[in-house]
Amino acid sequence: MTTGTSSHKLWGGRFATGPAEALDRLNRSIGTDFRLWPFDIQLSRAWAMALWQGGVLTLEENEALESGLGRVGERLAAGAQPEAGDEDIHTMIDRLLHEEVGAVASKLHTGRSRNDQVATATRLWTMDACSRLDSAMAALQQVMVERASDLQDAIMPAYTHLQRAQPVSAAHWLLSHFWPLQRDRRRLTQASRGAAVLPLGAGAIAGCAFPISRVLLKESLGFHSVTPNSIDAVADRDFVAEVLFTLTLTATHLSRLAEDLILFGSSEFGFVRFGDRFSTGSSMMPQKRNPDALELARGSGGRLLGDLVALLTTLKGLPSGYNKDLQDDKRVLFDAVDTMLLVLPAVAGTLGELTFQRERMREAVTGGMMATDLADYLVTRGASFREAHGAVGGLVREAEQRGCELDALPPATISAAHPLFGEDAPDWLGAAFSVARREVEGGTGPESVRAQMERAKREI
Ligand code: ARG
């Protein structure tokens, strides 16, 4: 069965019949690429102008196309929907342009192909998406910095191997999730720059045969350079891969923040309580307060990785030039961007409405966590660290046998463990004391954390 011959097509003259419905359904990409329309119109206007400047179109023709494309844009903005025969957004815009300006619309496709057209539109969309993503990331960072500023003097356990390790400022822990996002934003800026290379003018594969200025096209569309090779230009999807990788890493970072918070929100930890607006209930268990936004954020790490792997697998082994496999680049790109634009504000909202239970955090800091400080005490008195480690290890064992914490051991027991222990040794088992000793740059000491907060604010 074939589709109706009445449908608007950008090709078909050489075929006796239209495509089979099974091919048509598979081939049709408008369900995915419809959203490229503002960028397709933008590049089409620039292309009409380039054709006029190149002497291919008359001024009147350029003006007709220019105003026609403007009206097509208005119709699309007002909600114009695809027709059954619209293969992709480029075809639909071409159809609408014919409706608006008649036969002159057929001149717009001179010297260009959907191959350079779709690559250009997708790059423009990506550049715009990168700036929306950057704002969403910066908004999350802003919440982190605000929440951290209240937590500078709150002390909590830091964990290694998910075992209590050493006391830290809660602000220090929260900011540990800020810096990965800062790196993501830097990567996103680079990815956006990678996208800002103009393929238009590459034609189908060999380059446009009409004297259009790619430099003017580049300038008018906001690209920073033009592609140096037309064969590469129509097939290069590195920019998609770079954005997907960047977002996969962001999703990975958010999944780790989410995991910390989910864990800290459990009754067993009780360090945080989720706000009502970012908690969901259970249809069966009335007592439940579930952190769904964080769980979905954590889950999106897998989804984004799937998008990245799908793209790289599609690209791997493709022959030179455009191949239809590339049509699926947008499916994964849009999915990844859409997902992150949902996840980032939801994580920011959840974080903004958390209540930090400082008491619970503080109570979780136990004496044994200052064992390193006690060993450091001996080092300041002249012992080697290995010797100090051994002596304090003996005290830890002793405390374990007595069923008490290190700081509950009698001072005499401590003194007996090493000749260099003095009366002031138990002071070194204080959590605030331990935190205050770590004023190294990047450490958890109060001054260091203040400096880190300032730096974080500057970098947003
Ligand atoms: N819808 C197509 C895509 O997204 C447009 C390019 C079509 N090119 C072609 N030679 N059929 O890739």
Residues whose N, C-alpha, C, O or C-beta is under 5 A from the ligand:
A	BS01	LIG	S29 D88 R114 N115 V118 L326 Q327
